């Protein structure tokens, strides 16, 4: 991979070369993109490895997550919605000399029989077998010139709370709308710097949270009747993740925070937000001229709606304007008079 002031050129393993204005490394914890950039990946990885895989299991109720934990190890099975498969996670199996064995269906069955001791349950049809090592690492930066890192390429965290996928999706949503605006010439290059500004602190918080919840889980499951559900807290929903410190958060109630859902005419606000555009919400009759002006000036960039039914959700009294970003976070919360003077900016 090479870049200059205008483009990124990537040479693939099959010899093909691709050129683009920007590139995003979404290639996992062992990211070749991150290594090519020379970006650090500081943190730690546990010595212990666990097995994981997708299998079918006869004789278990798919309405539940099943887990068996004892002093010698553990087996956990949860039903994957929309399939007949289960995700299996377990301690690993060792040979007579104490050396770890590679994951296998036969090994899964032996571990299940040993730890669960539930007769008649047979595991079958594995579609994926792998190992997993708990790691907590974060890239030293999420942007290097015209190349960005997202998801596990930028951060890996303990499995507790299941935040890996959601955090990666949030990275992509945060970066995606910014790249789109810059590529279309609707925003300056500096907008892309806010990706690292906003997402790296969230990644650091996620590493700290998942490390603490893993500790709670490992300690809690030593008590009979306590399972891995102990990791779940309001924080692990990530619904309170916001960017109050961001240079894109411009004053007022909730600036930088996630925009709440609420009724809006014959729809819900989350339906209004969908589509990759900004949304300007108006509260009170005095907001109408501003909504009309913005709609005329930026028809492709901003959708406008009166949202008086959402007053309580947004903490609005009187006449006000709330600008919601394409990734559904509040960019601006302001009074109408101030908003009217600065709407064209």
Wavefront OBJ file of the C-alpha trace (Angstrom):
o trace
v 0.000 0.000 0.000
v 1.264 3.453 -0.935
v -0.292 6.906 -0.740
v 0.414 10.439 -1.788
v -1.474 13.700 -1.435
v -4.242 12.634 -3.822
v -4.700 8.857 -3.782
v -4.047 5.470 -2.188
v -2.747 2.563 -4.258
v -3.198 -0.958 -2.917
v -1.517 -4.020 -4.392
v -3.493 -7.204 -3.681
v -2.000 -10.639 -3.049
v -3.144 -11.761 -6.521
v -1.152 -8.963 -8.145
v -4.029 -6.597 -8.946
v -3.626 -2.919 -8.120
v -6.475 -0.708 -6.959
v -6.401 3.065 -6.707
v -8.830 5.174 -4.695
v -9.039 8.543 -2.992
v -9.188 6.840 0.439
v -8.848 3.364 1.918
v -10.260 1.866 5.106
v -8.674 -1.140 6.801
v -11.471 -3.325 8.157
v -9.314 -6.454 8.135
v -9.439 -7.633 11.728
v -7.148 -7.801 14.723
v -4.218 -9.041 12.609
v -4.805 -6.150 10.166
v -2.330 -6.087 7.282
v -3.368 -2.466 6.636
v -2.465 -1.407 10.177
v 0.892 -3.156 9.933
v 1.606 -1.595 6.533
v 0.933 1.828 8.037
v 3.312 1.117 10.915
v 0.621 2.035 13.457
v 1.162 0.658 16.969
v -1.322 -1.761 18.556
v -0.637 -1.382 22.254
v -2.243 -3.532 24.920
v -2.156 -7.119 26.102
v -3.346 -10.607 25.179
v -4.208 -13.392 27.609
v -2.156 -16.575 27.621
v -5.266 -18.779 27.805
v -7.047 -19.740 24.582
v -10.666 -20.849 24.222
v -12.462 -22.835 21.534
v -15.415 -21.530 19.567
v -17.514 -22.724 16.651
v -20.950 -23.073 15.089
v -22.607 -26.501 15.448
v -26.020 -28.105 15.514
v -27.199 -29.606 18.805
v -30.087 -32.032 19.280
v -32.040 -32.018 22.515
v -31.563 -28.428 23.729
v -34.318 -25.817 24.069
v -33.555 -22.973 21.627
v -35.376 -20.529 23.859
v -32.389 -20.344 26.193
v -28.657 -19.719 26.369
v -27.160 -22.802 28.002
v -23.976 -22.763 30.058
v -22.158 -25.273 32.228
v -19.225 -24.058 34.307
v -17.219 -26.106 36.803
v -13.768 -26.086 38.346
v -12.232 -27.827 35.307
v -13.672 -25.752 32.479
v -16.824 -24.531 30.764
v -19.131 -25.076 27.801
v -21.564 -22.413 26.571
v -24.139 -22.780 23.782
v -26.426 -20.062 22.469
v -28.899 -20.399 19.593
v -28.098 -18.334 16.496
v -31.390 -16.677 15.433
v -32.713 -17.611 12.008
v -30.642 -20.795 11.792
v -30.587 -24.306 13.237
v -27.059 -23.727 14.553
v -25.650 -22.888 17.952
v -22.540 -20.903 18.755
v -20.392 -23.004 21.067
v -17.701 -21.522 23.293
v -15.631 -23.706 25.579
v -12.392 -24.190 27.397
v -9.915 -26.009 25.192
v -9.010 -29.699 25.223
v -5.466 -30.900 25.938
v -3.614 -34.076 25.112
v -2.058 -36.448 27.656
v 1.004 -34.211 27.847
v -1.059 -31.100 28.606
v -0.581 -29.556 25.163
v -3.565 -27.744 23.589
v -5.367 -29.611 20.827
v -6.921 -27.945 17.755
v -10.717 -27.552 17.892
v -12.753 -30.439 16.466
v -16.319 -31.702 16.574
v -15.205 -34.785 18.507
v -13.391 -32.566 20.978
v -16.471 -30.379 21.422
v -18.560 -33.464 22.137
v -16.092 -34.749 24.723
v -16.011 -31.362 26.479
v -19.803 -31.164 26.424
v -20.164 -34.638 27.929
v -17.553 -33.844 30.585
v -18.860 -30.459 31.730
v -22.591 -30.523 30.919
v -23.290 -34.162 31.808
v -26.602 -33.964 29.918
v -27.262 -37.324 28.236
v -28.647 -37.574 24.716
v -27.344 -34.256 23.364
v -25.318 -34.761 20.197
v -23.335 -32.044 18.430
v -23.143 -32.192 14.631
v -22.593 -30.338 11.331
v -19.901 -27.839 12.308
v -19.720 -24.902 9.885
v -16.939 -23.034 11.686
v -14.276 -24.075 14.198
v -11.737 -21.664 15.634
v -9.855 -20.468 18.688
v -10.119 -17.182 20.548
v -7.674 -15.399 22.806
v -8.877 -12.550 25.003
v -7.039 -9.374 23.990
v -7.334 -5.702 24.846
v -5.472 -3.591 22.290
v -5.996 -0.280 20.502
v -4.290 1.326 17.520
v -2.192 4.377 18.291
v -4.175 6.312 15.695
v -7.207 5.596 13.529
v -6.130 7.780 10.597
v -2.854 7.926 8.690
v -3.171 10.338 5.788
v -5.721 8.885 3.383
v -6.011 5.535 5.167
v -8.260 4.746 8.114
v -8.689 1.824 10.527
v -12.066 0.553 11.714
v -13.429 -2.341 13.751
v -11.024 -4.978 15.052
v -8.239 -3.485 12.934
v -8.450 -0.430 15.220
v -9.313 -2.095 18.544
v -9.893 -5.536 20.030
v -11.514 -6.034 23.404
v -12.598 -8.845 25.741
v -15.707 -10.695 24.622
v -17.635 -9.754 27.793
v -20.798 -7.892 26.798
v -20.452 -8.784 23.117
v -19.434 -5.251 22.114
v -16.978 -6.051 19.312
v -19.402 -6.108 16.398
v -21.477 -3.117 17.527
v -18.370 -1.027 18.171
v -17.047 -1.820 14.686
v -20.389 -0.921 13.106
v -20.362 2.376 15.017
v -16.865 3.070 13.658
v -18.094 2.498 10.108
v -21.210 4.647 10.547
v -19.171 7.489 12.042
v -16.593 7.403 9.245
v -18.939 6.577 6.366
v -20.993 9.760 6.287
v -17.894 11.913 6.677
v -16.124 10.194 3.794
v -19.246 10.565 1.662
v -19.453 14.330 2.232
v -15.756 14.891 1.536
v -15.794 12.669 -1.573
v -18.782 14.602 -2.932
v -17.108 17.943 -2.254
v -19.704 18.920 0.368
v -17.219 19.106 3.266
v -13.555 19.919 3.785
v -10.798 17.402 4.409
v -10.613 18.435 8.086
v -13.934 16.695 8.732
v -12.124 13.359 8.432
v -9.924 14.199 11.429
v -13.001 14.019 13.650
v -13.204 10.250 13.071
v -10.119 9.653 15.233
v -11.175 12.465 17.577
v -14.521 10.826 18.274
v -13.965 7.087 17.949
v -10.620 6.527 19.682
v -11.899 7.715 23.098
v -14.923 5.420 22.636
v -12.603 2.499 21.867
v -10.564 3.230 25.017
v -13.756 3.338 27.093
v -14.906 0.048 25.544
v -11.626 -1.676 26.410
v -11.896 -0.510 30.006
v -15.569 -1.510 30.282
v -15.185 -4.969 28.765
v -12.091 -5.693 30.859
v -13.998 -4.843 34.017
v -17.052 -6.872 32.971
v -14.841 -9.864 32.120
v -13.390 -9.726 35.629
v -16.894 -9.600 37.114
v -17.955 -12.554 34.964
v -14.965 -14.723 35.845
v -15.455 -14.040 39.543
v -19.245 -14.311 39.486
v -19.513 -17.601 37.629
v -17.612 -19.333 40.416
v -20.836 -19.036 42.413
v -23.554 -21.608 41.785
v -26.492 -20.145 39.860
v -24.536 -17.173 38.485
v -23.920 -17.125 34.738
v -22.385 -14.894 32.129
v -25.479 -12.672 32.110
v -23.803 -10.953 35.058
v -21.773 -8.929 32.536
v -24.843 -7.054 31.313
v -25.292 -3.472 32.502
v -26.777 -0.310 31.059
v -23.311 0.609 29.791
v -22.995 -2.613 27.771
v -25.986 -1.535 25.647
v -23.716 1.348 24.440
v -26.866 3.457 24.055
v -25.204 6.215 26.054
v -22.134 6.419 23.826
v -21.794 9.990 22.593
v -19.274 12.627 21.540
v -19.814 15.492 23.945
v -16.111 16.422 23.683
v -16.159 16.570 19.881
v -15.461 19.673 17.826
v -18.687 18.730 15.990
v -20.808 19.205 19.156
v -22.036 22.795 19.175
v -23.584 23.751 22.483
v -26.972 23.200 24.008
v -28.727 20.255 25.609
v -27.307 16.892 24.580
v -24.910 18.156 21.899
v -22.773 15.221 20.821
v -25.056 12.643 22.400
v -27.225 10.055 20.680
v -30.439 11.591 19.330
v -33.370 9.897 21.092
v -36.295 8.349 19.291
v -39.755 9.907 19.657
v -43.009 10.329 17.717
v -42.809 12.724 14.766
v -46.070 13.251 12.916
v -47.112 9.917 11.460
v -43.636 8.380 11.909
v -40.887 7.834 14.448
v -37.786 10.013 14.482
v -35.508 7.031 13.791
v -37.422 6.534 10.547
v -36.955 10.220 9.722
v -33.205 10.030 10.440
v -32.582 7.026 8.181
v -30.890 7.648 4.851
v -27.497 9.234 5.437
v -28.589 12.885 5.676
v -28.660 15.562 8.343
v -32.039 16.219 9.962
v -33.048 19.639 11.281
v -35.850 19.375 13.845
v -37.944 22.450 14.530
v -39.897 23.059 17.740
v -42.527 25.776 17.832
v -44.008 28.033 15.190
v -40.968 30.328 15.156
v -38.858 27.479 13.735
v -40.878 27.311 10.519
v -39.016 30.076 8.604
v -35.648 28.506 9.464
v -36.809 25.050 8.392
v -37.999 26.494 5.080
v -34.742 28.374 4.507
v -32.564 25.326 5.220
v -34.741 23.089 3.048
v -34.285 25.511 0.136
v -30.535 25.917 0.613
v -29.556 22.294 1.257
v -32.208 20.010 -0.261
v -29.784 17.093 -0.795
v -28.004 17.431 2.527
v -30.659 18.176 5.156
v -34.190 16.945 5.819
v -36.385 19.267 7.880
v -39.280 18.349 10.188
v -41.436 19.967 12.841
v -41.057 17.771 15.910
v -43.189 19.263 18.675
v -44.239 15.808 19.870
v -40.587 15.107 20.700
v -40.181 18.038 23.130
v -39.834 15.882 26.234
v -37.306 13.541 24.631
v -35.097 16.480 23.623
v -35.600 18.627 26.710
v -37.037 21.481 24.649
v -39.025 24.387 26.103
v -40.248 27.140 23.833
v -38.994 27.461 20.254
v -35.799 25.619 19.328
v -33.792 23.872 16.618
v -31.957 20.563 16.887
v -29.596 19.409 14.131
v -29.049 15.636 14.001
v -26.048 14.153 12.200
v -26.328 11.316 9.655
v -25.132 8.890 12.355
v -28.002 9.986 14.627
v -26.046 12.085 17.112
v -26.958 15.662 17.992
v -24.715 18.234 16.309
v -26.473 21.403 17.477
v -29.172 22.357 19.970
v -30.059 26.048 19.865
v -32.760 28.629 20.243
v -34.572 29.716 17.105
v -33.356 33.333 17.057
v -29.692 32.273 17.251
v -30.300 29.478 14.738
v -31.999 31.828 12.278
v -28.994 34.154 12.234
v -26.539 31.318 11.569
v -28.602 28.869 9.524
v -26.796 29.481 6.239
v -23.412 28.844 7.896
l 1 2 3 4 5 6 7 8 9 10 11 12 13 14 15 16 17 18 19 20 21 22 23 24 25 26 27 28 29 30 31 32 33 34 35 36 37 38 39 40 41 42 43 44 45 46 47 48 49 50 51 52 53 54 55 56 57 58 59 60 61 62 63 64 65 66 67 68 69 70 71 72 73 74 75 76 77 78 79 80 81 82 83 84 85 86 87 88 89 90 91 92 93 94 95 96 97 98 99 100 101 102 103 104 105 106 107 108 109 110 111 112 113 114 115 116 117 118 119 120 121 122 123 124 125 126 127 128 129 130 131 132 133 134 135 136 137 138 139 140 141 142 143 144 145 146 147 148 149 150 151 152 153 154 155 156 157 158 159 160 161 162 163 164 165 166 167 168 169 170 171 172 173 174 175 176 177 178 179 180 181 182 183 184 185 186 187 188 189 190 191 192 193 194 195 196 197 198 199 200 201 202 203 204 205 206 207 208 209 210 211 212 213 214 215 216 217 218 219 220 221 222 223 224 225 226 227 228 229 230 231 232 233 234 235 236 237 238 239 240 241 242 243 244 245 246 247 248 249 250 251 252 253 254 255 256 257 258 259 260 261 262 263 264 265 266 267 268 269 270 271 272 273 274 275 276 277 278 279 280 281 282 283 284 285 286 287 288 289 290 291 292 293 294 295 296 297 298 299 300 301 302 303 304 305 306 307 308 309 310 311 312 313 314 315 316 317 318 319 320 321 322 323 324 325 326 327 328 329 330 331 332 333 334 335 336 337 338 339 340 341 342 343 344 345
